[in-house]
Amino acid sequence: MAINAKVSVHIKFCDTKQLVTAVAALKPEVNSSVTHRSNVALQTHDGLLSLTIDAQDTVALRAAVNAYLRWIASTTNVVEVIEQCNLI
């Protein structure tokens, strides 16, 4: 794949449980890409989640960035709600 667009996103998590949950939720998506127009790499280090997204064009890059950021936001919101309800 010829790469024409690339972005790295780094998100600092203060709560380890949220980081672990986000990584677990994202791994299936990273391991089996739905499209051939973008590739995603996921790394963690010292409470930091790093996503590197390579795409063929800016449209594919934008779609991938939006999807991954929504998934991260959703997982952290779910963890917060569960913790507030004392379910975990």
MMTF fields as JSON, N, C-alpha, C and O atoms, coordinates in Angstrom:
{
  "mmtfVersion": "1.0.0",
  "mmtfProducer": "UNKNOWN",
  "numBonds": 351,
  "numAtoms": 352,
  "numGroups": 88,
  "numChains": 1,
  "numModels": 1,
  "chainsPerModel": [1],
  "groupsPerChain": [88],
  "chainIdList": ["A"],
  "bondAtomList": [4, 2, 8, 6, 12, 10, 16, 14, 20, 18, 24, 22, 28, 26, 32, 30, 36, 34, 40, 38, 44, 42, 48, 46, 52, 50, 56, 54, 60, 58, 64, 62, 68, 66, 72, 70, 76, 74, 80, 78, 84, 82, 88, 86, 92, 90, 96, 94, 100, 98, 104, 102, 108, 106, 112, 110, 116, 114, 120, 118, 124, 122, 128, 126, 132, 130, 136, 134, 140, 138, 144, 142, 148, 146, 152, 150, 156, 154, 160, 158, 164, 162, 168, 166, 172, 170, 176, 174, 180, 178, 184, 182, 188, 186, 192, 190, 196, 194, 200, 198, 204, 202, 208, 206, 212, 210, 216, 214, 220, 218, 224, 222, 228, 226, 232, 230, 236, 234, 240, 238, 244, 242, 248, 246, 252, 250, 256, 254, 260, 258, 264, 262, 268, 266, 272, 270, 276, 274, 280, 278, 284, 282, 288, 286, 292, 290, 296, 294, 300, 298, 304, 302, 308, 306, 312, 310, 316, 314, 320, 318, 324, 322, 328, 326, 332, 330, 336, 334, 340, 338, 344, 342, 348, 346],
  "bondOrderList": [1, 1, 1, 1, 1, 1, 1, 1, 1, 1, 1, 1, 1, 1, 1, 1, 1, 1, 1, 1, 1, 1, 1, 1, 1, 1, 1, 1, 1, 1, 1, 1, 1, 1, 1, 1, 1, 1, 1, 1, 1, 1, 1, 1, 1, 1, 1, 1, 1, 1, 1, 1, 1, 1, 1, 1, 1, 1, 1, 1, 1, 1, 1, 1, 1, 1, 1, 1, 1, 1, 1, 1, 1, 1, 1, 1, 1, 1, 1, 1, 1, 1, 1, 1, 1, 1, 1],
  "groupList": [{"groupName": "MET", "atomNameList": ["N", "CA", "C", "O"], "elementList": ["N", "C", "C", "O"], "formalChargeList": [0, 0, 0, 0], "bondAtomList": [1, 0, 2, 1, 3, 2], "bondOrderList": [1, 1, 2], "singleLetterCode": "M", "chemCompType": "L-PEPTIDE LINKING"}, {"groupName": "ALA", "atomNameList": ["N", "CA", "C", "O"], "elementList": ["N", "C", "C", "O"], "formalChargeList": [0, 0, 0, 0], "bondAtomList": [1, 0, 2, 1, 3, 2], "bondOrderList": [1, 1, 2], "singleLetterCode": "A", "chemCompType": "L-PEPTIDE LINKING"}, {"groupName": "ILE", "atomNameList": ["N", "CA", "C", "O"], "elementList": ["N", "C", "C", "O"], "formalChargeList": [0, 0, 0, 0], "bondAtomList": [1, 0, 2, 1, 3, 2], "bondOrderList": [1, 1, 2], "singleLetterCode": "I", "chemCompType": "L-PEPTIDE LINKING"}, {"groupName": "ASN", "atomNameList": ["N", "CA", "C", "O"], "elementList": ["N", "C", "C", "O"], "formalChargeList": [0, 0, 0, 0], "bondAtomList": [1, 0, 2, 1, 3, 2], "bondOrderList": [1, 1, 2], "singleLetterCode": "N", "chemCompType": "L-PEPTIDE LINKING"}, {"groupName": "LYS", "atomNameList": ["N", "CA", "C", "O"], "elementList": ["N", "C", "C", "O"], "formalChargeList": [0, 0, 0, 0], "bondAtomList": [1, 0, 2, 1, 3, 2], "bondOrderList": [1, 1, 2], "singleLetterCode": "K", "chemCompType": "L-PEPTIDE LINKING"}, {"groupName": "VAL", "atomNameList": ["N", "CA", "C", "O"], "elementList": ["N", "C", "C", "O"], "formalChargeList": [0, 0, 0, 0], "bondAtomList": [1, 0, 2, 1, 3, 2], "bondOrderList": [1, 1, 2], "singleLetterCode": "V", "chemCompType": "L-PEPTIDE LINKING"}, {"groupName": "SER", "atomNameList": ["N", "CA", "C", "O"], "elementList": ["N", "C", "C", "O"], "formalChargeList": [0, 0, 0, 0], "bondAtomList": [1, 0, 2, 1, 3, 2], "bondOrderList": [1, 1, 2], "singleLetterCode": "S", "chemCompType": "L-PEPTIDE LINKING"}, {"groupName": "HIS", "atomNameList": ["N", "CA", "C", "O"], "elementList": ["N", "C", "C", "O"], "formalChargeList": [0, 0, 0, 0], "bondAtomList": [1, 0, 2, 1, 3, 2], "bondOrderList": [1, 1, 2], "singleLetterCode": "H", "chemCompType": "L-PEPTIDE LINKING"}, {"groupName": "PHE", "atomNameList": ["N", "CA", "C", "O"], "elementList": ["N", "C", "C", "O"], "formalChargeList": [0, 0, 0, 0], "bondAtomList": [1, 0, 2, 1, 3, 2], "bondOrderList": [1, 1, 2], "singleLetterCode": "F", "chemCompType": "L-PEPTIDE LINKING"}, {"groupName": "CYS", "atomNameList": ["N", "CA", "C", "O"], "elementList": ["N", "C", "C", "O"], "formalChargeList": [0, 0, 0, 0], "bondAtomList": [1, 0, 2, 1, 3, 2], "bondOrderList": [1, 1, 2], "singleLetterCode": "C", "chemCompType": "L-PEPTIDE LINKING"}, {"groupName": "ASP", "atomNameList": ["N", "CA", "C", "O"], "elementList": ["N", "C", "C", "O"], "formalChargeList": [0, 0, 0, 0], "bondAtomList": [1, 0, 2, 1, 3, 2], "bondOrderList": [1, 1, 2], "singleLetterCode": "D", "chemCompType": "L-PEPTIDE LINKING"}, {"groupName": "THR", "atomNameList": ["N", "CA", "C", "O"], "elementList": ["N", "C", "C", "O"], "formalChargeList": [0, 0, 0, 0], "bondAtomList": [1, 0, 2, 1, 3, 2], "bondOrderList": [1, 1, 2], "singleLetterCode": "T", "chemCompType": "L-PEPTIDE LINKING"}, {"groupName": "GLN", "atomNameList": ["N", "CA", "C", "O"], "elementList": ["N", "C", "C", "O"], "formalChargeList": [0, 0, 0, 0], "bondAtomList": [1, 0, 2, 1, 3, 2], "bondOrderList": [1, 1, 2], "singleLetterCode": "Q", "chemCompType": "L-PEPTIDE LINKING"}, {"groupName": "LEU", "atomNameList": ["N", "CA", "C", "O"], "elementList": ["N", "C", "C", "O"], "formalChargeList": [0, 0, 0, 0], "bondAtomList": [1, 0, 2, 1, 3, 2], "bondOrderList": [1, 1, 2], "singleLetterCode": "L", "chemCompType": "L-PEPTIDE LINKING"}, {"groupName": "PRO", "atomNameList": ["N", "CA", "C", "O"], "elementList": ["N", "C", "C", "O"], "formalChargeList": [0, 0, 0, 0], "bondAtomList": [1, 0, 2, 1, 3, 2], "bondOrderList": [1, 1, 2], "singleLetterCode": "P", "chemCompType": "L-PEPTIDE LINKING"}, {"groupName": "GLU", "atomNameList": ["N", "CA", "C", "O"], "elementList": ["N", "C", "C", "O"], "formalChargeList": [0, 0, 0, 0], "bondAtomList": [1, 0, 2, 1, 3, 2], "bondOrderList": [1, 1, 2], "singleLetterCode": "E", "chemCompType": "L-PEPTIDE LINKING"}, {"groupName": "ARG", "atomNameList": ["N", "CA", "C", "O"], "elementList": ["N", "C", "C", "O"], "formalChargeList": [0, 0, 0, 0], "bondAtomList": [1, 0, 2, 1, 3, 2], "bondOrderList": [1, 1, 2], "singleLetterCode": "R", "chemCompType": "L-PEPTIDE LINKING"}, {"groupName": "GLY", "atomNameList": ["N", "CA", "C", "O"], "elementList": ["N", "C", "C", "O"], "formalChargeList": [0, 0, 0, 0], "bondAtomList": [1, 0, 2, 1, 3, 2], "bondOrderList": [1, 1, 2], "singleLetterCode": "G", "chemCompType": "PEPTIDE LINKING"}, {"groupName": "TYR", "atomNameList": ["N", "CA", "C", "O"], "elementList": ["N", "C", "C", "O"], "formalChargeList": [0, 0, 0, 0], "bondAtomList": [1, 0, 2, 1, 3, 2], "bondOrderList": [1, 1, 2], "singleLetterCode": "Y", "chemCompType": "L-PEPTIDE LINKING"}, {"groupName": "TRP", "atomNameList": ["N", "CA", "C", "O"], "elementList": ["N", "C", "C", "O"], "formalChargeList": [0, 0, 0, 0], "bondAtomList": [1, 0, 2, 1, 3, 2], "bondOrderList": [1, 1, 2], "singleLetterCode": "W", "chemCompType": "L-PEPTIDE LINKING"}],
  "groupTypeList": [0, 1, 2, 3, 1, 4, 5, 6, 5, 7, 2, 4, 8, 9, 10, 11, 4, 12, 13, 5, 11, 1, 5, 1, 1, 13, 4, 14, 15, 5, 3, 6, 6, 5, 11, 7, 16, 6, 3, 5, 1, 13, 12, 11, 7, 10, 17, 13, 13, 6, 13, 11, 2, 10, 1, 12, 10, 11, 5, 1, 13, 16, 1, 1, 5, 3, 1, 18, 13, 16, 19, 2, 1, 6, 11, 11, 3, 5, 5, 15, 5, 2, 15, 12, 9, 3, 13, 2],
  "groupIdList": [1, 2, 3, 4, 5, 6, 7, 8, 9, 10, 11, 12, 13, 14, 15, 16, 17, 18, 19, 20, 21, 22, 23, 24, 25, 26, 27, 28, 29, 30, 31, 32, 33, 34, 35, 36, 37, 38, 39, 40, 41, 42, 43, 44, 45, 46, 47, 48, 49, 50, 51, 52, 53, 54, 55, 56, 57, 58, 59, 60, 61, 62, 63, 64, 65, 66, 67, 68, 69, 70, 71, 72, 73, 74, 75, 76, 77, 78, 79, 80, 81, 82, 83, 84, 85, 86, 87, 88],
  "secStructList": [7, 7, 7, 7, 3, 3, 3, 3, 3, 3, 3, 3, 7, 1, 7, 2, 2, 2, 2, 2, 2, 2, 2, 2, 2, 2, 2, 2, 2, 2, 2, 1, 7, 1, 7, 1, 1, 3, 3, 3, 3, 3, 3, 3, 3, 6, 6, 3, 3, 3, 3, 3, 3, 3, 3, 1, 1, 2, 2, 2, 2, 2, 2, 2, 2, 2, 2, 2, 2, 2, 2, 2, 2, 2, 2, 2, 2, 2, 2, 2, 2, 2, 2, 2, 6, 6, 7, 7],
  "xCoordList": [0.844, 0.0, 0.89, 1.774, 0.669, 1.377, 0.723, -0.488, 1.53, 1.004, 1.057, 2.115, -0.095, -0.177, -0.572, -0.47, -1.026, -1.451, -1.118, -1.289, -0.642, -0.253, -0.48, -0.269, -0.913, -1.097, -0.74, -0.95, -0.196, 0.049, -0.746, -0.691, -1.488, -2.309, -1.815, -1.687, -1.538, -1.055, -2.029, -2.29, -2.564, -3.549, -3.034, -2.727, -2.943, -2.484, -3.686, -4.668, -3.599, -4.64, -4.157, -3.061, -4.962, -4.63, -5.049, -4.486, -6.033, -6.564, -6.108, -6.444, -5.341, -4.821, -5.944, -5.828, -7.024, -8.149, -8.751, -9.123, -8.847, -9.374, -8.43, -8.881, -7.133, -6.149, -6.227, -6.278, -6.237, -6.3, -7.588, -7.574, -8.687, -9.969, -9.967, -10.456, -9.427, -9.365, -8.509, -8.884, -7.378, -6.494, -7.191, -7.135, -7.843, -8.554, -9.666, -9.905, -10.348, -11.434, -10.913, -11.566, -9.744, -9.202, -8.449, -8.382, -7.885, -7.05, -7.738, -7.121, -8.986, -9.626, -9.721, -9.579, -9.959, -10.051, -8.696, -8.608, -7.643, -6.3, -5.84, -5.216, -6.153, -5.686, -6.387, -5.798, -7.631, -8.349, -8.935, -10.082, -8.149, -8.571, -9.764, -9.786, -10.744, -11.956, -11.731, -12.429, -10.783, -10.535, -9.068, -8.203, -8.797, -7.415, -6.83, -5.67, -7.637, -7.191, -6.435, -5.839, -6.447, -5.702, -5.183, -5.757, -4.09, -3.494, -3.288, -2.972, -3.47, -3.348, -2.382, -2.44, -1.493, -0.589, -0.926, -1.186, -0.92, -1.292, -0.139, 0.402, 0.237, 1.3, 0.907, 0.164, 1.425, 1.223, 2.563, 3.45, 2.686, 3.902, 3.635, 3.274, 3.817, 3.679, 2.37, 2.375, 1.258, -0.039, -0.414, -1.414, 0.383, 0.142, -0.298, 0.349, -1.374, -1.856, -1.474, -1.84, -0.739, -0.304, -0.89, -0.721, -1.577, -2.124, -1.385, -1.239, -0.927, -0.348, -1.207, -1.367, -1.748, -2.651, -2.027, -1.718, -1.849, -1.346, -2.51, -3.22, -2.704, -3.824, -3.419, -2.433, -4.201, -3.935, -4.313, -3.738, -5.278, -5.731, -6.291, -6.482, -6.552, -7.022, -8.437, -8.783, -9.251, -10.603, -10.533, -11.223, -9.709, -9.533, -8.888, -9.243, -7.944, -7.289, -8.303, -8.336, -9.109, -10.12, -11.114, -11.477, -11.553, -12.511, -11.901, -12.566, -10.663, -10.001, -9.78, -10.039, -9.307, -9.077, -10.393, -10.441, -11.451, -12.749, -13.246, -13.739, -13.12, -13.587, -12.82, -13.426, -11.501, -10.703, -10.917, -10.982, -11.026, -11.274, -12.654, -12.813, -13.644, -14.982, -14.944, -15.549, -14.232, -14.137, -13.436, -13.852, -12.387, -11.673, -12.592, -12.669, -13.278, -14.201, -15.31, -15.675, -15.834, -16.912, -16.443, -17.144, -15.278, -14.798, -14.507, -14.812, -13.919, -13.644, -14.934, -15.027, -15.928, -17.228, -17.897, -18.479, -17.826, -18.428, -17.741, -18.416, -16.423, -15.69, -16.106, -16.315, -16.229, -16.636, -18.032, -18.255, -18.965, -20.332, -20.357, -21.025, -19.632, -19.599, -18.994, -19.483, -17.937, -17.31, -18.248, -18.287, -19.002, -19.951, -21.073, -21.591, -21.436, -22.515, -21.977, -22.734, -20.672, -20.018, -20.216, -20.394, -20.186, -20.345, -19.016, -18.991, -17.907, -16.592, -15.74, -14.594],
  "yCoordList": [-1.173, 0.0, 1.236, 1.364, 2.12, 3.393, 4.318, 4.54, 4.845, 5.691, 7.149, 7.673, 7.789, 9.201, 10.068, 11.293, 9.436, 10.19, 9.382, 8.163, 10.073, 9.382, 10.305, 11.514, 9.721, 10.492, 9.605, 8.393, 10.243, 9.57, 10.307, 11.533, 9.54, 10.095, 9.493, 8.275, 10.343, 9.889, 10.384, 11.582, 9.442, 9.776, 9.299, 8.12, 10.22, 9.892, 9.483, 10.22, 8.301, 7.812, 7.934, 7.483, 8.536, 8.622, 7.349, 7.0, 6.663, 5.447, 4.237, 4.103, 3.361, 2.17, 1.263, 0.651, 1.173, 0.323, 0.792, -0.029, 2.11, 2.63, 2.336, 2.016, 2.443, 2.149, 0.685, 0.371, -0.203, -1.644, -1.988, -2.791, -1.386, -1.639, -1.116, -1.789, 0.067, 0.637, -0.229, -0.474, -0.684, -1.534, -2.845, -3.299, -3.449, -4.706, -4.524, -5.409, -3.383, -3.118, -2.842, -3.184, -2.226, -1.852, -2.977, -3.001, -3.904, -4.949, -5.721, -5.926, -6.158, -6.874, -6.013, -6.517, -4.726, -3.827, -3.648, -3.595, -3.555, -3.379, -4.65, -4.586, -5.811, -7.088, -7.495, -8.193, -7.078, -7.438, -6.18, -5.818, -5.533, -4.286, -4.526, -5.483, -3.651, -3.789, -3.315, -3.744, -2.455, -1.885, -2.0, -2.062, -2.027, -2.081, -0.67, -0.515, 0.339, 1.724, 2.317, 3.386, 1.634, 2.15, 1.01, -0.079, 1.284, 0.352, 1.089, 2.279, 0.371, 0.992, 0.187, -1.042, 0.884, 0.269, 0.834, 2.029, -0.029, 0.35, 0.023, -1.083, 0.987, 0.769, 1.438, 2.419, 0.88, 1.503, 1.603, 0.768, 2.651, 2.829, 3.865, 5.007, 3.449, 4.361, 5.149, 6.37, 4.453, 5.119, 5.87, 6.588, 5.711, 6.42, 5.425, 4.398, 5.724, 4.931, 5.663, 6.823, 4.985, 5.598, 4.831, 3.617, 5.551, 5.002, 5.647, 6.868, 4.83, 5.342, 4.82, 3.611, 5.728, 5.356, 5.788, 6.962, 4.825, 5.063, 4.826, 3.827, 5.732, 5.591, 5.986, 6.694, 5.512, 5.817, 7.25, 7.848, 7.789, 9.152, 9.783, 9.109, 11.074, 11.791, 11.386, 11.472, 10.95, 10.504, 9.242, 9.14, 8.29, 7.059, 7.354, 6.74, 8.29, 8.668, 9.269, 8.897, 10.176, 10.829, 9.807, 9.856, 8.89, 7.868, 6.985, 6.675, 6.584, 5.732, 6.475, 5.93, 7.706, 8.505, 8.679, 8.464, 9.061, 9.252, 7.967, 7.992, 6.854, 5.575, 5.205, 4.855, 5.281, 4.886, 5.835, 5.378, 7.112, 8.05, 7.833, 7.952, 7.516, 7.209, 5.942, 5.893, 4.906, 3.657, 3.889, 3.346, 4.685, 4.988, 5.746, 5.407, 6.751, 7.53, 6.641, 6.756, 5.768, 4.875, 3.94, 3.762, 3.346, 2.406, 3.116, 2.587, 4.305, 5.015, 5.457, 5.441, 5.851, 6.223, 5.029, 5.171, 3.87, 2.671, 2.315, 1.987, 2.376, 2.079, 3.054, 2.641, 4.342, 5.338, 5.056, 5.156, 4.707, 4.421, 3.176, 3.152, 2.158, 0.92, 1.177, 0.656, 1.974, 2.298, 3.119, 2.908, 4.047, 4.856, 4.017, 4.313, 2.97, 2.093, 0.982, 0.118, 1.002, -0.008, -1.422, -2.363, -1.569, -2.892, -3.621, -4.838, -2.885, -3.536, -3.022, -3.446],
  "zCoordList": [0.0, 0.0, 0.0, 0.847, -0.915, -0.941, 0.087, 0.059, 0.979, 2.039, 1.609, 1.259, 1.641, 1.302, 2.477, 2.412, 3.559, 4.732, 5.976, 6.004, 7.003, 8.228, 9.417, 9.327, 10.532, 11.759, 12.946, 12.929, 13.972, 15.245, 16.306, 16.408, 17.094, 18.162, 19.467, 19.584, 20.445, 21.747, 22.806, 22.916, 23.585, 24.608, 25.957, 26.132, 26.908, 28.255, 29.104, 29.201, 29.716, 30.608, 32.043, 32.374, 32.887, 34.314, 35.038, 36.076, 34.488, 35.093, 34.285, 33.108, 34.925, 34.251, 33.76, 32.699, 34.524, 34.137, 32.812, 31.974, 32.62, 31.364, 30.202, 29.103, 30.438, 29.39, 28.977, 27.788, 29.956, 29.671, 28.924, 27.991, 29.334, 28.673, 27.246, 26.339, 27.04, 25.692, 24.766, 23.62, 25.259, 24.455, 24.11, 22.967, 25.089, 24.839, 23.814, 22.993, 23.857, 22.91, 21.506, 20.52, 21.414, 20.099, 19.399, 18.17, 20.16, 19.544, 18.424, 17.379, 18.59, 17.468, 16.209, 15.095, 16.387, 15.234, 14.563, 13.336, 15.365, 14.823, 14.111, 13.052, 14.704, 14.15, 12.871, 12.046, 12.683, 11.453, 10.83, 11.092, 10.018, 9.39, 8.474, 7.7, 8.571, 7.766, 6.339, 5.42, 6.157, 4.843, 4.472, 5.346, 3.214, 2.737, 2.561, 2.181, 2.838, 2.617, 3.792, 3.661, 4.958, 6.109, 6.972, 7.009, 7.661, 8.613, 9.923, 9.934, 11.033, 12.344, 13.199, 13.225, 13.896, 14.864, 16.23, 16.37, 17.24, 18.595, 19.527, 19.491, 20.366, 21.352, 22.662, 22.681, 23.768, 25.071, 25.779, 25.601, 26.588, 27.386, 28.472, 28.187, 29.711, 30.86, 30.859, 31.018, 30.679, 30.723, 29.465, 29.44, 28.418, 27.162, 26.094, 25.891, 25.429, 24.302, 23.027, 22.837, 22.155, 20.897, 19.725, 19.611, 18.863, 17.624, 16.46, 16.407, 15.54, 14.309, 13.171, 13.003, 12.403, 11.313, 9.996, 9.794, 9.107, 7.756, 6.797, 6.915, 5.861, 4.934, 3.524, 3.315, 2.563, 1.162, 0.809, -0.1, 1.531, 1.241, 2.504, 3.516, 2.438, 3.63, 4.041, 5.22, 3.094, 3.436, 4.294, 5.308, 3.893, 4.665, 6.009, 7.015, 6.035, 7.291, 8.263, 9.435, 7.789, 8.629, 9.166, 10.342, 8.324, 8.761, 9.849, 10.838, 9.678, 10.665, 11.983, 13.056, 11.903, 13.118, 13.875, 15.086, 13.181, 13.83, 14.481, 15.608, 13.784, 14.328, 15.595, 16.608, 15.544, 16.709, 17.883, 19.024, 17.646, 18.747, 19.373, 20.588, 18.546, 19.084, 19.927, 20.998, 19.453, 20.22, 21.556, 22.58, 21.548, 22.795, 23.748, 24.929, 23.261, 24.1, 24.659, 25.829, 23.83, 24.28, 25.384, 26.38, 25.224, 26.24, 27.56, 28.629, 27.491, 28.747, 29.417, 30.644, 28.636, 29.21, 29.876, 30.951, 29.265, 29.843, 31.163, 32.138, 31.203, 32.443, 33.54, 34.681, 33.217, 34.213, 34.755, 35.962, 33.891, 34.324, 35.207, 36.241, 34.797, 35.59, 36.965, 37.967, 37.016, 38.305, 39.184, 40.396, 38.605, 39.374, 39.963, 41.04, 39.246, 39.715, 40.611, 41.055, 40.877, 41.718, 41.186, 41.96, 39.863, 39.265, 39.14, 38.958, 39.237, 39.209, 40.34, 40.492]
}
